[in-house]
Amino acid sequence: MRHRFHAICPNFAMFPETFVEKHLAASKYDGIVFDPFCSRGTTIFESLLRDRNAAGCDVHSVAACITGAKASPTVEHDFCFIVN
């Protein structure tokens, strides 16, 4: 099921989370997933949802900020607390 955080700041260069799911399934679980062009954080976010270690970077400061916000382990919990 598609996570609602994937709708945050979409851009033309994004790829579907199913692309990440397929590659995560074929990689070692104990490795580190690195995305050198993290953009809006699809790879990082999907990796963290699957309890994988992940890191990324991007030259665009807004992209790095979006990825950092999506990767925060308390984002969804805090959001639900504020809304509810």
MMTF fields as JSON, N, C-alpha, C and O atoms, coordinates in Angstrom:
{
  "mmtfVersion": "1.0.0",
  "mmtfProducer": "UNKNOWN",
  "numBonds": 335,
  "numAtoms": 336,
  "numGroups": 84,
  "numChains": 1,
  "numModels": 1,
  "chainsPerModel": [1],
  "groupsPerChain": [84],
  "chainIdList": ["A"],
  "bondAtomList": [4, 2, 8, 6, 12, 10, 16, 14, 20, 18, 24, 22, 28, 26, 32, 30, 36, 34, 40, 38, 44, 42, 48, 46, 52, 50, 56, 54, 60, 58, 64, 62, 68, 66, 72, 70, 76, 74, 80, 78, 84, 82, 88, 86, 92, 90, 96, 94, 100, 98, 104, 102, 108, 106, 112, 110, 116, 114, 120, 118, 124, 122, 128, 126, 132, 130, 136, 134, 140, 138, 144, 142, 148, 146, 152, 150, 156, 154, 160, 158, 164, 162, 168, 166, 172, 170, 176, 174, 180, 178, 184, 182, 188, 186, 192, 190, 196, 194, 200, 198, 204, 202, 208, 206, 212, 210, 216, 214, 220, 218, 224, 222, 228, 226, 232, 230, 236, 234, 240, 238, 244, 242, 248, 246, 252, 250, 256, 254, 260, 258, 264, 262, 268, 266, 272, 270, 276, 274, 280, 278, 284, 282, 288, 286, 292, 290, 296, 294, 300, 298, 304, 302, 308, 306, 312, 310, 316, 314, 320, 318, 324, 322, 328, 326, 332, 330],
  "bondOrderList": [1, 1, 1, 1, 1, 1, 1, 1, 1, 1, 1, 1, 1, 1, 1, 1, 1, 1, 1, 1, 1, 1, 1, 1, 1, 1, 1, 1, 1, 1, 1, 1, 1, 1, 1, 1, 1, 1, 1, 1, 1, 1, 1, 1, 1, 1, 1, 1, 1, 1, 1, 1, 1, 1, 1, 1, 1, 1, 1, 1, 1, 1, 1, 1, 1, 1, 1, 1, 1, 1, 1, 1, 1, 1, 1, 1, 1, 1, 1, 1, 1, 1, 1],
  "groupList": [{"groupName": "MET", "atomNameList": ["N", "CA", "C", "O"], "elementList": ["N", "C", "C", "O"], "formalChargeList": [0, 0, 0, 0], "bondAtomList": [1, 0, 2, 1, 3, 2], "bondOrderList": [1, 1, 2], "singleLetterCode": "M", "chemCompType": "L-PEPTIDE LINKING"}, {"groupName": "ARG", "atomNameList": ["N", "CA", "C", "O"], "elementList": ["N", "C", "C", "O"], "formalChargeList": [0, 0, 0, 0], "bondAtomList": [1, 0, 2, 1, 3, 2], "bondOrderList": [1, 1, 2], "singleLetterCode": "R", "chemCompType": "L-PEPTIDE LINKING"}, {"groupName": "HIS", "atomNameList": ["N", "CA", "C", "O"], "elementList": ["N", "C", "C", "O"], "formalChargeList": [0, 0, 0, 0], "bondAtomList": [1, 0, 2, 1, 3, 2], "bondOrderList": [1, 1, 2], "singleLetterCode": "H", "chemCompType": "L-PEPTIDE LINKING"}, {"groupName": "PHE", "atomNameList": ["N", "CA", "C", "O"], "elementList": ["N", "C", "C", "O"], "formalChargeList": [0, 0, 0, 0], "bondAtomList": [1, 0, 2, 1, 3, 2], "bondOrderList": [1, 1, 2], "singleLetterCode": "F", "chemCompType": "L-PEPTIDE LINKING"}, {"groupName": "ALA", "atomNameList": ["N", "CA", "C", "O"], "elementList": ["N", "C", "C", "O"], "formalChargeList": [0, 0, 0, 0], "bondAtomList": [1, 0, 2, 1, 3, 2], "bondOrderList": [1, 1, 2], "singleLetterCode": "A", "chemCompType": "L-PEPTIDE LINKING"}, {"groupName": "ILE", "atomNameList": ["N", "CA", "C", "O"], "elementList": ["N", "C", "C", "O"], "formalChargeList": [0, 0, 0, 0], "bondAtomList": [1, 0, 2, 1, 3, 2], "bondOrderList": [1, 1, 2], "singleLetterCode": "I", "chemCompType": "L-PEPTIDE LINKING"}, {"groupName": "CYS", "atomNameList": ["N", "CA", "C", "O"], "elementList": ["N", "C", "C", "O"], "formalChargeList": [0, 0, 0, 0], "bondAtomList": [1, 0, 2, 1, 3, 2], "bondOrderList": [1, 1, 2], "singleLetterCode": "C", "chemCompType": "L-PEPTIDE LINKING"}, {"groupName": "PRO", "atomNameList": ["N", "CA", "C", "O"], "elementList": ["N", "C", "C", "O"], "formalChargeList": [0, 0, 0, 0], "bondAtomList": [1, 0, 2, 1, 3, 2], "bondOrderList": [1, 1, 2], "singleLetterCode": "P", "chemCompType": "L-PEPTIDE LINKING"}, {"groupName": "ASN", "atomNameList": ["N", "CA", "C", "O"], "elementList": ["N", "C", "C", "O"], "formalChargeList": [0, 0, 0, 0], "bondAtomList": [1, 0, 2, 1, 3, 2], "bondOrderList": [1, 1, 2], "singleLetterCode": "N", "chemCompType": "L-PEPTIDE LINKING"}, {"groupName": "GLU", "atomNameList": ["N", "CA", "C", "O"], "elementList": ["N", "C", "C", "O"], "formalChargeList": [0, 0, 0, 0], "bondAtomList": [1, 0, 2, 1, 3, 2], "bondOrderList": [1, 1, 2], "singleLetterCode": "E", "chemCompType": "L-PEPTIDE LINKING"}, {"groupName": "THR", "atomNameList": ["N", "CA", "C", "O"], "elementList": ["N", "C", "C", "O"], "formalChargeList": [0, 0, 0, 0], "bondAtomList": [1, 0, 2, 1, 3, 2], "bondOrderList": [1, 1, 2], "singleLetterCode": "T", "chemCompType": "L-PEPTIDE LINKING"}, {"groupName": "VAL", "atomNameList": ["N", "CA", "C", "O"], "elementList": ["N", "C", "C", "O"], "formalChargeList": [0, 0, 0, 0], "bondAtomList": [1, 0, 2, 1, 3, 2], "bondOrderList": [1, 1, 2], "singleLetterCode": "V", "chemCompType": "L-PEPTIDE LINKING"}, {"groupName": "LYS", "atomNameList": ["N", "CA", "C", "O"], "elementList": ["N", "C", "C", "O"], "formalChargeList": [0, 0, 0, 0], "bondAtomList": [1, 0, 2, 1, 3, 2], "bondOrderList": [1, 1, 2], "singleLetterCode": "K", "chemCompType": "L-PEPTIDE LINKING"}, {"groupName": "LEU", "atomNameList": ["N", "CA", "C", "O"], "elementList": ["N", "C", "C", "O"], "formalChargeList": [0, 0, 0, 0], "bondAtomList": [1, 0, 2, 1, 3, 2], "bondOrderList": [1, 1, 2], "singleLetterCode": "L", "chemCompType": "L-PEPTIDE LINKING"}, {"groupName": "SER", "atomNameList": ["N", "CA", "C", "O"], "elementList": ["N", "C", "C", "O"], "formalChargeList": [0, 0, 0, 0], "bondAtomList": [1, 0, 2, 1, 3, 2], "bondOrderList": [1, 1, 2], "singleLetterCode": "S", "chemCompType": "L-PEPTIDE LINKING"}, {"groupName": "TYR", "atomNameList": ["N", "CA", "C", "O"], "elementList": ["N", "C", "C", "O"], "formalChargeList": [0, 0, 0, 0], "bondAtomList": [1, 0, 2, 1, 3, 2], "bondOrderList": [1, 1, 2], "singleLetterCode": "Y", "chemCompType": "L-PEPTIDE LINKING"}, {"groupName": "ASP", "atomNameList": ["N", "CA", "C", "O"], "elementList": ["N", "C", "C", "O"], "formalChargeList": [0, 0, 0, 0], "bondAtomList": [1, 0, 2, 1, 3, 2], "bondOrderList": [1, 1, 2], "singleLetterCode": "D", "chemCompType": "L-PEPTIDE LINKING"}, {"groupName": "GLY", "atomNameList": ["N", "CA", "C", "O"], "elementList": ["N", "C", "C", "O"], "formalChargeList": [0, 0, 0, 0], "bondAtomList": [1, 0, 2, 1, 3, 2], "bondOrderList": [1, 1, 2], "singleLetterCode": "G", "chemCompType": "PEPTIDE LINKING"}],
  "groupTypeList": [0, 1, 2, 1, 3, 2, 4, 5, 6, 7, 8, 3, 4, 0, 3, 7, 9, 10, 3, 11, 9, 12, 2, 13, 4, 4, 14, 12, 15, 16, 17, 5, 11, 3, 16, 7, 3, 6, 14, 1, 17, 10, 10, 5, 3, 9, 14, 13, 13, 1, 16, 1, 8, 4, 4, 17, 6, 16, 11, 2, 14, 11, 4, 4, 6, 5, 10, 17, 4, 12, 4, 14, 7, 10, 11, 9, 2, 16, 3, 6, 3, 5, 11, 8],
  "groupIdList": [1, 2, 3, 4, 5, 6, 7, 8, 9, 10, 11, 12, 13, 14, 15, 16, 17, 18, 19, 20, 21, 22, 23, 24, 25, 26, 27, 28, 29, 30, 31, 32, 33, 34, 35, 36, 37, 38, 39, 40, 41, 42, 43, 44, 45, 46, 47, 48, 49, 50, 51, 52, 53, 54, 55, 56, 57, 58, 59, 60, 61, 62, 63, 64, 65, 66, 67, 68, 69, 70, 71, 72, 73, 74, 75, 76, 77, 78, 79, 80, 81, 82, 83, 84],
  "secStructList": [7, 7, 7, 4, 4, 4, 4, 1, 1, 7, 7, 6, 6, 7, 7, 7, 2, 2, 2, 2, 2, 2, 2, 2, 2, 6, 1, 7, 6, 6, 1, 3, 3, 3, 3, 6, 6, 7, 6, 6, 7, 2, 2, 2, 2, 2, 2, 2, 2, 6, 6, 7, 3, 3, 3, 3, 7, 7, 1, 1, 2, 2, 2, 2, 2, 2, 2, 2, 2, 2, 2, 7, 6, 6, 2, 2, 2, 2, 2, 2, 2, 2, 2, 7],
  "xCoordList": [0.84, 0.0, 0.892, 1.891, 0.53, 1.302, 1.176, 0.075, 2.32, 2.338, 2.002, 2.455, 1.216, 0.766, 1.904, 1.75, 3.028, 4.156, 4.765, 5.495, 4.479, 5.026, 4.407, 4.938, 3.31, 2.664, 3.304, 2.951, 4.236, 4.888, 5.848, 6.765, 5.644, 6.526, 6.915, 8.102, 5.954, 6.316, 7.096, 6.95, 7.921, 8.645, 8.729, 8.429, 9.132, 9.114, 10.132, 9.959, 11.173, 12.234, 12.014, 12.842, 10.922, 10.702, 10.377, 9.858, 10.694, 10.319, 9.421, 9.441, 8.631, 7.665, 8.342, 9.429, 7.684, 8.234, 8.36, 9.156, 7.588, 7.709, 9.091, 9.593, 9.702, 11.065, 12.035, 12.911, 11.868, 12.723, 12.448, 13.385, 11.181, 10.814, 11.5, 12.04, 11.477, 12.081, 13.585, 14.11, 14.268, 15.713, 16.087, 17.122, 15.26, 15.525, 15.387, 16.155, 14.42, 14.21, 15.399, 15.652, 16.121, 17.257, 18.595, 19.637, 18.582, 19.837, 19.982, 19.022, 21.196, 21.469, 20.763, 20.795, 20.126, 19.385, 20.308, 19.941, 21.495, 22.381, 23.268, 24.111, 23.095, 23.875, 23.265, 22.222, 23.924, 23.417, 22.927, 23.647, 21.719, 21.159, 21.591, 21.28, 22.307, 22.782, 22.188, 22.27, 21.6, 21.031, 21.768, 21.523, 22.677, 23.472, 22.691, 23.191, 21.476, 20.616, 19.231, 18.274, 19.126, 17.926, 16.665, 15.565, 16.783, 15.626, 14.581, 14.837, 13.419, 12.363, 12.316, 11.384, 13.305, 13.477, 12.768, 12.607, 12.335, 11.624, 12.461, 11.973, 13.712, 14.573, 14.84, 14.746, 15.168, 15.451, 14.211, 14.291, 13.076, 11.839, 11.421, 11.091, 11.43, 11.052, 12.025, 11.612, 13.291, 14.285, 13.993, 14.01, 13.727, 13.449, 12.145, 12.042, 11.15, 9.899, 10.135, 9.38, 11.189, 11.523, 12.666, 13.332, 12.884, 13.926, 15.313, 16.095, 15.623, 16.94, 17.704, 17.099, 19.013, 19.857, 19.962, 20.204, 19.783, 19.79, 20.445, 20.4, 21.052, 21.67, 21.529, 21.407, 21.546, 21.446, 21.946, 22.18, 22.108, 22.518, 21.95, 21.526, 21.95, 21.482, 22.083, 22.221, 22.441, 23.011, 21.947, 22.27, 20.704, 19.604, 19.182, 18.722, 19.333, 19.073, 17.613, 17.342, 16.676, 15.264, 15.007, 14.271, 15.606, 15.451, 16.0, 15.368, 17.161, 17.751, 16.869, 16.749, 16.262, 15.366, 14.113, 13.682, 13.532, 12.348, 12.679, 11.919, 13.81, 14.219, 14.424, 13.984, 15.086, 15.3, 14.002, 13.877, 13.034, 11.734, 11.012, 10.419, 11.058, 10.388, 11.1, 10.472, 12.398, 13.177, 13.149, 13.588, 12.641, 12.584, 11.715, 10.574, 12.23, 11.468, 10.218, 9.381, 10.069, 8.891, 7.9, 6.9, 8.156, 7.295, 5.844, 4.957, 5.588, 4.21, 3.565, 2.405, 4.293, 3.744, 3.364, 2.261, 4.262, 3.992, 2.826, 1.99, 2.774, 1.696, 0.35, -0.612, 0.28, -0.968, -1.361, -2.546, -0.381, -0.656, -1.245, -2.199, -0.681, -1.151, -2.556, -3.414, -2.788, -4.084, -5.162, -6.28, -4.831, -5.825, -5.949, -6.74],
  "yCoordList": [-1.177, 0.0, 1.249, 1.309, 2.205, 3.446, 4.269, 4.524, 4.676, 5.507, 6.94, 7.423, 7.613, 8.972, 9.99, 11.041, 9.711, 10.648, 10.756, 11.709, 9.791, 9.873, 11.022, 11.401, 11.57, 12.688, 14.034, 15.053, 14.049, 15.293, 15.76, 15.03, 16.955, 17.603, 16.714, 16.455, 16.244, 15.429, 16.251, 17.471, 15.576, 16.267, 15.371, 14.18, 15.931, 15.192, 14.056, 13.119, 14.11, 13.099, 11.936, 11.029, 11.951, 10.898, 9.57, 9.535, 8.489, 7.169, 6.515, 6.907, 5.521, 4.924, 4.131, 3.582, 4.08, 3.338, 1.85, 1.157, 1.349, -0.067, -0.362, -1.478, 0.62, 0.468, 0.219, -0.642, 0.982, 0.828, -0.513, -1.213, -0.877, -2.148, -3.321, -4.207, -3.325, -4.408, -4.51, -5.609, -3.38, -3.391, -3.688, -4.302, -3.26, -3.596, -5.097, -5.689, -5.704, -7.147, -7.947, -9.062, -7.38, -8.075, -7.73, -8.217, -6.903, -6.491, -7.092, -7.607, -7.018, -7.547, -6.705, -5.475, -7.379, -6.683, -5.881, -4.792, -6.402, -5.74, -4.668, -4.088, -4.403, -3.364, -1.991, -1.857, -0.981, 0.387, 0.789, 0.644, 1.286, 1.779, 3.237, 4.063, 3.548, 4.915, 5.472, 4.842, 6.635, 7.313, 8.637, 9.583, 8.723, 9.937, 11.114, 12.239, 10.863, 11.92, 11.749, 11.403, 11.991, 11.597, 12.356, 11.88, 13.497, 14.263, 14.386, 15.032, 13.786, 13.918, 12.754, 12.663, 11.859, 10.855, 9.53, 8.808, 9.183, 7.917, 6.73, 5.871, 6.669, 5.537, 5.483, 4.418, 6.609, 6.656, 6.263, 5.439, 6.845, 6.587, 5.122, 4.505, 4.56, 3.151, 2.228, 1.209, 2.573, 1.772, 1.771, 0.721, 2.938, 3.044, 2.35, 1.786, 2.381, 1.663, 0.16, -0.539, -0.324, -1.749, -2.056, -3.085, -1.163, -1.332, -1.529, -2.329, -0.805, -0.859, 0.402, 1.452, 0.306, 1.483, 2.224, 1.611, 3.531, 4.3, 5.655, 6.234, 6.144, 7.468, 8.041, 7.301, 9.347, 9.979, 11.402, 11.962, 11.983, 13.374, 13.955, 13.227, 15.254, 15.943, 17.341, 17.942, 17.863, 19.204, 20.276, 21.414, 19.924, 20.869, 20.86, 19.837, 21.981, 22.036, 21.751, 21.174, 22.141, 21.86, 20.361, 19.815, 19.692, 18.242, 17.535, 16.617, 17.954, 17.346, 17.589, 16.718, 18.749, 19.068, 18.19, 17.687, 18.005, 17.152, 15.723, 15.084, 15.219, 13.86, 13.73, 12.753, 14.702, 14.663, 14.65, 13.941, 15.434, 15.469, 14.133, 13.65, 13.536, 12.248, 11.122, 10.132, 11.264, 10.204, 10.277, 9.342, 11.365, 11.505, 10.405, 10.23, 9.66, 8.526, 8.918, 8.061, 10.191, 10.604, 11.431, 11.899, 11.616, 12.479, 12.015, 12.797, 10.771, 10.299, 10.273, 10.661, 9.825, 9.775, 11.175, 11.382, 12.124, 13.496, 14.1, 14.8, 13.831, 14.356, 13.811, 14.567, 12.513, 11.903, 12.46, 12.663, 12.707, 13.254, 14.659, 14.994, 15.468, 16.846, 16.864, 17.627, 16.025, 15.994, 15.418, 15.93, 14.362, 13.705, 14.421, 14.015],
  "zCoordList": [0.0, 0.0, 0.0, 0.717, -0.784, -0.898, 0.38, 0.87, 0.904, 2.109, 1.715, 0.678, 2.531, 2.193, 2.144, 1.523, 2.775, 2.736, 1.338, 1.065, 0.438, -0.916, -1.714, -2.758, -1.246, -1.938, -1.594, -2.187, -0.648, -0.24, -1.327, -1.703, -1.824, -2.804, -3.982, -4.181, -4.764, -5.924, -6.947, -7.015, -7.74, -8.803, -10.026, -9.946, -11.149, -12.407, -12.452, -13.232, -11.647, -11.701, -10.74, -10.672, -10.007, -9.016, -9.698, -10.814, -9.004, -9.494, -8.459, -7.292, -8.867, -7.938, -6.828, -7.011, -5.679, -4.548, -4.853, -4.219, -5.813, -6.184, -6.771, -6.638, -7.412, -7.928, -6.776, -6.861, -5.707, -4.524, -3.852, -3.47, -3.703, -3.07, -3.76, -3.098, -5.081, -5.863, -5.59, -5.409, -5.56, -5.349, -3.898, -3.639, -2.957, -1.557, -1.331, -0.572, -1.982, -1.838, -2.365, -1.909, -3.317, -3.921, -3.264, -3.702, -2.228, -1.597, -0.203, 0.37, 0.33, 1.666, 2.719, 2.67, 3.672, 4.716, 5.631, 6.071, 5.922, 6.881, 6.253, 6.938, 4.989, 4.332, 4.555, 5.193, 4.025, 4.103, 2.716, 1.728, 2.651, 1.398, 1.264, 2.122, 0.19, -0.026, -1.308, -2.363, -1.217, -2.379, -2.562, -1.814, -3.556, -3.741, -4.328, -4.351, -4.8, -5.345, -4.725, -5.418, -3.433, -2.684, -3.063, -2.782, -3.681, -4.129, -3.032, -2.016, -3.209, -2.195, -1.218, -0.419, -1.265, -0.221, -0.376, 0.608, -1.583, -1.774, -1.328, -0.594, -1.759, -1.409, 0.087, 0.697, 0.674, 2.11, 2.905, 3.816, 2.566, 3.298, 3.196, 4.209, 1.995, 1.823, 2.557, 3.11, 2.564, 3.286, 4.778, 5.419, 5.325, 6.755, 7.131, 8.22, 6.25, 6.509, 6.646, 7.321, 5.998, 6.027, 6.999, 6.88, 7.951, 8.975, 8.394, 8.906, 7.332, 6.717, 7.103, 7.322, 7.187, 7.403, 6.081, 5.041, 6.114, 4.875, 5.077, 6.162, 4.011, 4.009, 2.606, 1.63, 2.518, 1.214, 1.258, 2.329, 0.084, -0.014, -1.302, -2.199, -1.372, -2.569, -2.554, -1.488, -3.714, -3.774, -3.562, -3.222, -3.757, -3.578, -2.113, -1.605, -1.441, 0.001, 0.354, 1.407, -0.496, -0.224, -0.301, 0.522, -1.278, -1.405, -0.173, 0.351, 0.286, 1.481, 2.702, 3.563, 2.78, 3.895, 3.861, 4.899, 2.687, 2.548, 2.939, 3.667, 2.458, 2.803, 4.303, 4.908, 4.905, 6.351, 7.131, 8.129, 6.676, 7.355, 7.222, 8.186, 6.035, 5.83, 6.569, 6.946, 6.778, 7.418, 8.94, 9.61, 9.488, 10.937, 11.526, 11.098, 12.501, 13.041, 13.809, 14.093, 14.151, 14.916, 14.105, 14.649, 12.833, 12.027, 12.055, 12.398, 11.706, 11.63, 13.008, 13.153, 14.017, 15.371, 15.845, 16.351, 15.683, 16.11, 15.338, 15.91, 14.054, 13.226, 13.696, 13.835, 13.94, 14.407, 15.766, 16.034, 16.625, 17.949, 17.838, 18.54, 16.966, 16.794, 16.191, 16.634, 15.185, 14.513, 15.416, 15.459, 16.131, 16.979, 18.296, 19.148]
}
